[in-house]
Structure formats: C-alpha cells, structure tokens
Amino acid sequence: MKSSAPQTLYRFIYSLGMHGSQACAVYSTKETNLVLPLQEDFHLPSVRPPALLPACWFENASDADLWLLNSCTVKNPAEDHFRNSIKKAHEENKKVVLAGCVPQAQPRQDYLKGLSIIGVQQIDRVVEVVEETIKGHSVRLLGQKKESGKRLGGARLDLPKIRKNPLIEIISINTGCLNACTYCKTKHARGNLASYPIDELVERAKQSFQEGVCEIWLTSEDTGAYGRDIGTDLPTLLWKLVEVIPEGAMLRLGMTNPPYILEHLEEMAKILNHPRVYAFLHIPVQSASDSVLMDMKREYCVADFKRVVDFLKEKVPGITIATDIICGFPGETDQDFQETVKLVEEYKFPSLFINQFYPRPGTPAAKAKQVPAHVKKQRTKDLSRVFHSYNPYDHKIGERQQVLVTEESFDSKFYVAHNRFYEQVLVPKNPAFMGKMVEVDIYESGKHFLKGQPVSETRVYTPSICKPLAKGEVSGLTTEFRNRLGDRLNSTSGTCPAPPQGSACSRMALQTSQYDCALKVAAGLALIALLLHFWPESMFTM
C-alpha cells in the first residue's frame, strides 16, 4: 500500500498448525521487526513440526480472526492508540493477544482484563499464546528469562523473523538499562540491563550478511551501557562486528546516553572513523538545564554532553550528532528552557527529536507539579521554530559522495540512500541502484535531505555477499529446514507478490507431502504492521 504516513501494511504468514482456514492478524503500533518463533526446536504438544512460509499481503484486518496488538509506553498518545485498537478489536469480535511495554508494565489495568498477554521477554512463545487464545483461553506470559539465576537479554537472536526491509538487519544488543529516569515508563517494562553475549551478536550479523543484508542497525534502550553486566563493553563488541562486515556494507550505532559513552570516547572515535561504520551517533540531552537534568535523574550535566559532542566533532570530522529534547518537564522554568534553546542554536543539530512532556502513570515525574499544558505546547513550538531556522546541509551542495541505497521514499519518487554521515540522500529510482553503493554529485539540499545525481559511468558496487531475501521472506530458517520444505518454499513466495491488490492469499492451501498426515498448510498467523510516527512533524526520523 502506498499512502502518506502513518502507513498500514498487512502481511500474511502461513503456519502449519491446527486451525484449518482461520486467519490470525498481528497488529503492530510500533515500527519494528516482529520476531516469529517457528524454529525447529520449538515444541508444543498440539503442533506438528512447525513451518513458517513467506509472507503474502492482504488489505483488510477484518478478515482476520485474531489481532496481536504490539504497544509502546513512551508517550500517552501511543498508549491511547493501543487502547483504541483493543476497543476496535472487541467491536469486531476479534480474539486479542497483547504485546509490548504497556501490558508488561501494567498488566492489571482494567482495559486489559481477561486478555492474553505476551511479555517483552517471551516473544519466542507468541505462537503458543496465539494457539491457546484461539481456543478461547486467556494466557499471560510476563516472566523474565533467566539462566543459572542470571537475567537474560530476552528472546533468542536467531529466531526466524521477517525484515521490514530485506536489506537492513536490526539487532537488539541489550534490553533494559542502568538508569532510573523519573519520567520513564519503559524501565517498568524492560527492567535492568541485560546484554546479549558478543558471540551471539556476531553470529546474528554474519547470518544477516549471508541473507543479503547490506546495513545493520544496533539498537537498545541504551547502547552505551552494553556489556557492563557481563564483563565487556561497547567498543569491544563493535570491533568484533566490524571484522565480519563485508566491504561496502555499513553499521549504524543506536542511541547512547552521555554517561556511558564518556568512558570510551577515544575508542568510539576510532570506531566511528571506520569506513564500514556510519559517522553518526544519537545522544539524547533532554535538557540544557542542570537543575532539570537533576530532577530527571539523568546522571550527567550539560558539560558532560558538550564534552562528548565536542570531542567527537573534533576527532570524527563531519559526524552527525542527533539528540532528543523534552519540553515542559515538571519544574522547568523559562530560564531553563532558554538554556536549551541556546544549546540548539549553538550546535545546530541536523537531527533533533522534540518531545512535549507527557506524565506517564506510575512515574515520579507524574506526581510532581506539572508545567501548564499551554506553556509546554508553546515551548515545543518555539524550539521547533529554532530548529527550522537553519539549514544543516546547504554547504554539502557540490560534493561528490558515496551513498548506500536501501529503500524507497515515502512519496515513491526517489530511492533513499545514506552517505558516510548517515545523511539522507535522494537518488533517481533506478532499480540497478537498490542495495548498491553509488557515487553521486550533490545538487540540492533540504531541511532533512540531500539530492544526488549519479556520476556518469560510475561503478555501482554491490556490498551484499548474497542475494537479498525477497520482500516478506522469512529470515533465520535453517538450511536443513528449508531443504525439508523443498521447492514449495520458493514456489509459495512466487505466488504472493508484495503487496498485491485484493489479495486472496488468506485462504490458499499448500500440500506438504513430507508428513504422513498430509496436513494442509492453513492460514494461521498474519502480521499487520501499522507504522506510526510517535514524534512531532518537526522531527526527522532516522
């Protein structure tokens, strides 16, 4: 489907299960890769050897029997949308499974009563919960994963999943955090820091490259804290990952809070200068007032943030620094806000996420005296006006750059590429460019983008070491499992182009001769990804 944001994508997944022609929809309120756990070592008494076949697309969520609603607890509007989605499901008599941080943090809320819940660390059991819910049972799996008494990072990294973009792999390196920010509800759901072992992360990266990925994003609540719970650190992980990145492929590092990056500035500068790592870092400052930062319990002062930014700008010329700011935090005075305005005017951040403060129930900040709503709104507008007063990319016009093309623009007029500094570069829609490293001349700039013209007779370099998976194809299936399915896996993928208009894939059956019972592959588990932008229009989503 092509539409202006927010976009709604409806994916259909085949599952070898017990439910005949029933369709189950998975409905997401957060842009993410939903892990689908039908790996070979998943055992459930009522399920035959599991199969997960490539996605087909359909347009109408009403065709599904079950909606699995994913959620985000960062802001009130996100939870409001989640609550409205549950109401709509009830109105349409759909069975419901809830996921994400909202039910994990507050499972006893009235509007969640009687509904199945899959916890943030239990996503690898999603099929089990769906199966039981379809039978009419209410299932709640909210426990933490532990091994020898130690908390684990979460679901296994090698579970099959469908990438939103077959060229980009998103890897969570740790869950939870070490902070106790007074405004944060996510900590209630995600808990304390739990890092994945380096060898598992490296193996996931290697597998991704074997599936044609040319760009990896590392993500977590705080990447800078990685490894502190398992006796290692972020630079050690990054150097190991760099060793397995093919030439021309790129690594993008996710958000890191100032306190932890301060300990590794020298090493991080070296890594960010590496040719296969984007010179980009997202470092949220939240406020330029030390008194506000203290009330937030951010564990750093403005001078710490400036030290990080100044050092990286000196050692990594041209680096892109993105940051976050909260407007109207409880106790923020006009003088506090003006300090934040001055910081933006001084550094002219090319990417700035401006957030009006929302008090989240159960957090200390929600109990504090609030800044009046009209003041918060005005400060948000004022800061947005400052952000839009400068053009960060005008000086780039005339440059010749190498860019990696990975996706199509929202308006479908261009392909989207990124240069060394993870700046968005729009290039002509030449199919030969997709997934390739291309040399372009920059001829135009906007607030959030550059436009590049491919150099004539330029060499188009392919960083992928293998052909990328098809749109909707399942990542992570073992070679043995794919062989067992044989040619049927590919033939089914070919019958369902993505996305067809008026797809009838939801009732298609596939005969599987490998099994004595000759079960039909039923329409079992479907995925609907509703892409929402949880930020004001003034922000540029990386």
C-alpha positions in Angstrom: 0.0 0.0 0.0 1.2 3.5 -0.8 -0.1 6.3 1.3 1.1 9.2 3.4 2.3 8.4 6.9 1.1 6.8 9.0 1.2 3.8 6.7 -0.6 0.5 7.2 1.0 -2.7 5.9 -0.9 -6.0 6.2 1.3 -9.1 6.0 0.0 -12.7 5.8 2.1 -15.5 7.2 1.4 -19.2 6.6 1.7 -21.5 9.6 1.5 -25.3 9.8 -1.0 -25.6 12.7 -4.3 -26.9 13.9 -6.8 -24.2 12.8 -7.9 -25.0 9.3 -8.8 -21.9 7.5 -8.7 -19.5 10.4 -6.6 -16.3 9.9 -4.9 -14.6 12.7 -3.8 -11.0 12.4 -0.8 -9.5 14.2 -1.3 -5.7 14.5 1.6 -3.5 15.5 1.6 0.0 16.8 5.3 0.4 16.7 7.7 0.2 13.8 9.7 -2.8 14.4 10.7 -6.3 13.2 8.3 -8.7 14.9 10.1 -12.0 15.7 8.2 -15.0 14.6 9.3 -18.1 16.6 8.5 -21.2 14.5 12.0 -22.5 14.7 12.6 -26.3 14.6 13.3 -26.7 18.3 10.0 -25.1 19.3 7.8 -27.8 20.7 4.1 -27.6 21.6 2.1 -30.8 22.0 -0.7 -29.7 19.8 1.5 -28.6 16.9 3.2 -30.8 14.2 6.7 -29.9 13.1 6.3 -26.2 12.5 6.6 -24.3 9.2 6.7 -20.7 8.5 6.4 -19.7 4.9 7.0 -16.4 3.1 4.5 -13.5 3.6 1.6 -12.7 1.4 -0.3 -9.4 1.7 -3.9 -8.6 2.2 -5.7 -5.3 2.7 -8.4 -5.8 5.4 -7.7 -6.6 9.0 -11.4 -7.5 9.4 -10.6 -10.8 7.6 -8.5 -12.0 10.5 -9.8 -13.9 13.5 -7.2 -12.7 16.0 -5.3 -9.5 16.4 -2.0 -9.4 18.2 -1.5 -5.8 19.3 2.0 -4.5 20.0 2.5 -1.4 22.1 4.8 1.4 23.2 4.7 3.0 26.6 6.9 6.0 26.0 4.1 8.5 25.4 0.5 8.9 26.3 -0.7 9.1 22.6 0.9 5.8 21.8 -0.9 4.1 24.7 -4.2 5.8 23.8 -3.9 4.4 20.3 -3.2 1.0 21.8 -6.3 1.2 24.0 -8.4 2.3 21.0 -7.1 -0.6 18.9 -8.3 -3.0 21.7 -11.7 -1.4 21.7 -11.9 -1.7 17.9 -11.0 -5.4 18.1 -13.7 -6.0 20.7 -16.2 -4.2 18.5 -15.3 -6.5 15.6 -15.5 -9.6 17.8 -11.8 -10.4 17.3 -9.8 -12.5 19.6 -6.9 -10.5 21.0 -3.3 -11.0 22.2 -1.4 -8.1 23.6 2.3 -7.5 23.4 4.9 -4.8 24.1 5.7 -2.5 27.0 2.2 -1.3 28.0 0.8 -4.6 29.3 4.2 -5.7 30.6 4.4 -2.6 32.8 0.8 -2.5 34.0 -0.9 -5.9 33.3 -3.7 -5.2 35.8 -5.2 -2.2 34.1 -8.9 -2.5 33.7 -9.0 -2.4 29.9 -6.5 -5.4 29.8 -8.6 -7.7 32.0 -9.3 -11.1 30.5 -6.9 -10.7 27.5 -3.9 -12.8 26.7 -0.5 -11.1 27.1 2.9 -12.0 25.6 5.7 -10.4 27.7 8.6 -8.4 26.2 10.9 -11.3 27.0 8.6 -14.0 25.9 8.1 -13.1 22.2 9.5 -16.5 21.2 6.3 -18.1 22.6 4.0 -16.0 20.6 2.7 -18.9 18.6 1.8 -20.8 21.8 -0.1 -17.8 23.1 -2.0 -17.4 19.8 -2.9 -21.1 19.7 -4.3 -21.0 23.2 -6.2 -17.7 22.7 -7.8 -19.1 19.5 -9.1 -22.0 21.6 -10.7 -19.5 24.0 -8.1 -19.4 26.7 -6.6 -16.4 28.3 -2.8 -16.7 28.6 -0.3 -14.4 30.3 3.4 -14.9 29.9 5.2 -12.0 31.7 8.2 -13.6 33.3 11.8 -12.8 32.8 14.2 -15.2 31.1 17.0 -16.5 33.4 19.9 -18.9 33.1 21.6 -20.0 36.3 19.8 -17.3 38.1 21.1 -14.5 35.8 18.6 -12.4 33.8 19.0 -12.9 30.0 18.6 -10.3 27.4 15.4 -11.7 26.0 14.3 -13.9 23.1 16.9 -15.7 21.2 18.6 -13.7 18.4 18.4 -16.5 15.9 14.6 -16.8 15.8 13.1 -16.6 12.3 11.6 -13.2 11.5 10.5 -11.1 8.6 12.6 -8.0 8.0 10.6 -4.8 7.2 13.4 -4.1 4.7 15.3 -7.2 3.4 18.5 -5.0 3.1 18.5 -3.9 6.7 19.0 -6.0 9.8 18.0 -4.5 13.2 19.8 -6.2 16.1 19.0 -5.5 19.7 22.3 -5.8 21.7 20.8 -5.5 25.1 17.5 -4.9 26.9 16.7 -2.7 29.9 19.0 0.0 31.2 21.0 1.1 34.2 19.2 4.4 34.7 16.2 5.4 36.8 14.9 8.4 34.9 12.0 9.9 36.7 9.8 10.3 33.6 10.5 6.9 32.0 7.8 4.2 31.9 9.8 1.8 29.7 12.0 0.9 32.7 9.0 -0.6 34.4 8.6 -3.0 31.4 12.1 -3.6 30.4 13.9 -3.7 33.8 17.6 -3.5 34.4 20.3 -4.0 31.8 20.7 -7.5 30.3 23.2 -7.8 27.4 23.5 -10.4 24.7 26.9 -12.2 24.5 29.2 -10.9 21.9 29.5 -14.2 20.0 25.7 -14.4 19.6 25.5 -10.9 18.2 28.4 -11.5 15.8 26.7 -14.7 14.6 23.5 -12.9 14.0 25.3 -10.3 12.0 27.1 -13.0 9.9 23.8 -14.7 9.3 22.3 -11.4 8.2 25.0 -10.8 5.6 24.5 -14.4 4.3 20.9 -13.4 3.7 21.8 -10.4 1.6 21.7 -7.6 4.2 23.9 -4.6 3.5 23.2 -2.5 6.5 23.0 -3.3 10.2 21.4 -1.1 12.9 22.4 -1.8 16.5 19.6 -0.8 18.9 18.6 -0.9 22.6 17.4 1.4 25.3 21.0 2.5 25.8 23.7 1.0 23.5 26.4 2.8 25.5 25.7 0.6 28.6 26.2 -2.6 26.6 28.2 -5.3 28.4 28.5 -3.7 31.8 26.5 -6.6 33.2 28.6 -9.4 31.5 32.1 -8.0 31.9 32.6 -6.4 28.5 31.8 -3.1 26.8 30.5 -1.5 23.6 33.8 -0.8 21.8 34.8 -4.5 22.3 31.6 -5.6 20.6 31.9 -3.0 17.8 35.4 -4.1 16.9 34.2 -7.7 16.7 31.3 -6.8 14.5 33.5 -4.7 12.1 35.6 -7.8 11.4 32.6 -9.5 9.8 31.1 -6.6 7.8 31.6 -7.0 4.1 33.2 -4.2 2.1 30.7 -1.6 1.2 28.2 -2.7 3.9 27.5 -0.4 6.8 26.9 -0.4 10.5 24.8 2.2 12.3 25.0 2.6 16.0 21.9 3.4 18.0 21.1 5.7 20.9 23.6 6.1 23.8 23.3 8.2 26.9 26.2 10.5 27.7 27.4 8.9 31.0 28.5 5.6 29.4 29.9 6.9 26.2 32.2 9.3 28.2 34.2 6.3 29.4 35.0 5.2 25.8 35.4 8.5 23.8 38.8 7.7 22.3 37.9 4.2 21.2 34.5 5.3 20.0 36.0 8.0 17.8 38.3 5.4 16.2 35.3 3.1 15.5 33.2 6.0 14.1 36.0 6.8 11.7 36.0 3.2 10.3 34.9 3.1 6.7 32.2 0.5 7.4 30.6 2.4 10.3 28.4 5.4 9.8 29.8 8.6 11.4 26.5 9.0 13.3 25.6 9.0 16.9 22.3 9.6 18.7 23.0 11.2 22.1 19.9 12.5 24.0 20.5 15.5 26.1 16.8 16.1 27.1 17.5 19.5 28.6 20.3 22.0 28.8 19.5 22.9 32.3 21.4 21.1 35.0 18.6 21.5 37.5 16.1 19.9 35.2 18.6 17.1 34.4 18.9 16.5 38.2 15.2 16.3 38.6 15.1 13.8 35.7 17.9 11.8 37.4 19.8 11.7 34.1 23.2 11.2 35.9 25.1 13.8 33.8 25.3 17.5 33.4 25.2 19.7 30.3 29.0 20.0 30.4 29.3 16.2 30.1 27.1 16.2 27.0 29.1 19.1 25.4 32.3 17.3 26.1 31.1 14.2 24.3 29.8 16.2 21.3 32.9 18.5 21.1 35.3 15.6 21.3 33.6 13.6 18.6 33.2 16.6 16.3 37.0 17.1 16.6 38.0 13.5 16.2 35.4 12.4 13.6 35.1 15.3 11.2 31.6 15.7 9.8 30.0 13.4 12.3 26.2 13.7 12.6 25.0 14.1 16.2 21.3 13.6 16.8 19.7 14.4 20.1 16.4 14.5 22.0 14.8 17.3 24.0 11.8 17.2 26.3 9.9 20.5 26.6 7.9 21.3 29.7 9.3 18.8 32.2 7.9 19.4 35.7 9.8 22.3 37.3 11.3 23.6 34.0 11.4 27.4 34.3 11.6 29.9 31.4 15.3 30.3 32.1 15.8 26.5 32.0 14.1 26.4 28.6 16.1 29.3 27.3 19.3 27.4 28.1 18.0 24.5 26.0 17.2 27.0 23.1 20.8 28.3 23.3 22.2 24.8 23.1 20.3 24.1 19.9 21.3 27.5 18.4 25.0 26.7 19.3 25.2 23.2 17.9 22.5 23.4 15.2 21.8 19.7 15.4 20.8 18.3 12.0 18.5 15.8 13.6 16.5 16.8 16.6 13.7 14.9 18.3 11.5 17.4 20.1 9.1 15.9 22.6 6.4 17.6 24.7 6.5 16.2 28.2 3.7 13.6 28.9 3.4 12.4 32.5 3.3 8.6 32.5 1.3 7.0 35.3 3.4 5.4 38.0 6.5 7.5 37.4 7.9 10.1 39.9 7.6 12.9 37.3 3.9 12.3 37.0 3.5 13.1 40.7 5.4 16.4 40.5 3.8 19.8 39.9 3.2 20.0 36.1 4.0 22.8 33.8 0.8 24.2 32.4 -0.2 22.5 29.1 -0.3 25.7 27.1 3.2 26.5 28.3 4.5 23.1 27.3 2.9 23.4 23.9 4.3 26.9 23.3 7.8 25.8 24.3 7.6 22.9 21.9 6.6 25.3 19.1 9.3 27.8 20.0 12.0 25.1 19.9 10.7 23.7 16.6 10.9 27.2 15.2 14.5 27.4 16.2 15.3 24.0 14.7 13.7 25.0 11.4 15.6 28.3 11.3 18.8 26.8 9.9 19.6 24.5 7.0 22.3 22.0 8.1 23.1 20.7 4.6 23.5 23.7 2.4 27.3 23.5 2.5 27.1 20.0 1.0 26.0 21.1 -2.4 28.6 20.4 -5.0 30.2 17.5 -3.0 30.7 14.1 -4.5 29.7 11.3 -2.2 29.5 7.6 -1.9 26.0 6.6 -0.8 24.3 3.2 0.1 20.8 2.9 -1.4 18.4 0.9 0.8 14.8 1.9 0.4 12.2 3.9 -1.5 11.0 7.4 -0.4 7.5 7.8 1.1 6.3 9.6 -1.9 7.7 6.8 -4.2 9.5 9.4 -6.3 13.1 8.6 -5.3 15.3 5.9 -3.8 16.7 6.7 -0.3 20.4 6.4 0.3 22.7 7.5 3.1 26.2 8.9 2.9 29.1 8.3 5.3 27.4 10.6 7.9 24.0 8.9 7.7 22.6 11.9 6.0 19.6 11.1 3.8 20.4 11.4 0.1 17.6 11.0 -2.5 18.7 9.5 -5.8 16.8 8.6 -9.1 14.7 5.4 -9.0 17.0 3.2 -11.0 16.4 -0.4 -10.0 20.0 -1.1 -10.6 20.9 1.1 -7.6 18.8 -0.7 -4.9 21.1 -2.3 -2.3 24.2 -0.8 -4.0 26.9 1.7 -3.2 26.7 4.5 -5.7 28.7 7.6 -6.3 26.7 10.8 -6.7 27.1 14.6 -7.1 25.0 16.6 -4.5 23.0 19.2 -6.3 20.2 20.2 -3.9 19.6 20.3 -0.1 16.5 20.5 2.1 16.0 20.5 5.8 16.1 16.7 6.2 17.7 15.6 2.9 20.2 16.0 0.1 19.6 15.1 -3.6 22.3 13.4 -5.6 22.8 12.8 -9.3 24.7 9.5 -10.0 28.0 10.2 -11.6 28.0 9.2 -15.3 29.7 5.8 -15.8 30.0 5.4 -12.1 30.8 2.0 -10.7 27.8 0.6 -8.9 29.2 -1.5 -6.1 27.3 -4.4 -4.5 28.1 -4.8 -0.8 25.8 -7.8 -0.3 27.7 -11.1 -0.4 24.5 -13.0 -1.2 21.2 -12.2 -2.9 18.8 -10.4 -0.5 15.7 -12.3 0.7 12.5 -11.5 -1.1 10.2 -9.0 0.4 8.3 -10.9 3.1 10.6 -13.9 3.1 11.4 -15.4 6.4 14.9 -14.8 7.9 16.6 -17.3 10.1 15.3 -20.6 8.8 18.0 -23.2 8.9 19.3 -24.8 5.7 18.0 -28.2 6.9 14.5 -26.8 7.4 14.5 -25.1 4.1 15.6 -28.3 2.4 12.8 -30.2 4.1 10.3 -27.8 2.6 12.0 -28.1 -0.7 10.8 -26.2 -3.7 7.5 -25.4 -2.1 9.0 -22.6 -0.1 10.1 -20.7 -3.2 7.0 -21.6 -5.2 4.8 -20.2 -2.5 6.8 -17.0 -2.3 6.3 -16.6 -6.0 2.5 -16.8 -5.8 2.2 -13.9 -3.5 3.9 -10.7 -4.8 4.1 -7.9 -2.3 1.8 -6.2 -2.0 -0.9 -7.4 -4.4 -4.2 -5.5 -4.5 -7.2 -7.5 -3.2 -5.0 -10.5 -2.3 -6.8 -13.8 -1.8 -3.8 -15.4 -0.1 -5.6 -15.8 3.2 -7.4 -18.9 2.0 -4.6 -20.5 0.0 -3.5 -24.0 1.0 -0.2 -25.8 0.4 0.1 -29.6 0.4 3.0 -30.9 2.3 3.9 -34.4 1.3 6.7 -34.7 3.8 4.3 -35.6 6.6 2.1 -38.7 6.9 -1.0 -36.8 7.8 -0.9 -34.7 4.6 -2.0 -31.7 6.6 -2.9 -28.6 4.6 -0.9 -25.5 5.4 -3.6 -23.3 6.9 -3.9 -19.6 7.1 -2.6 -19.4 10.6 -0.6 -16.3 11.6 -0.8 -12.9 9.9 1.1 -9.8 10.6 -0.2 -6.2 10.3 2.5 -3.6 10.8 1.0 -0.2 11.4 3.8 2.3 11.0 3.2 5.3 13.3 5.4 8.3 13.8 5.4 9.0 17.5 7.2 12.3 17.1 6.0 15.8 16.0 6.2 16.7 12.4 9.2 18.9 13.1 11.4 15.9 13.8 13.3 13.9 11.3 13.0 10.2 12.0 16.3 8.4 11.3 
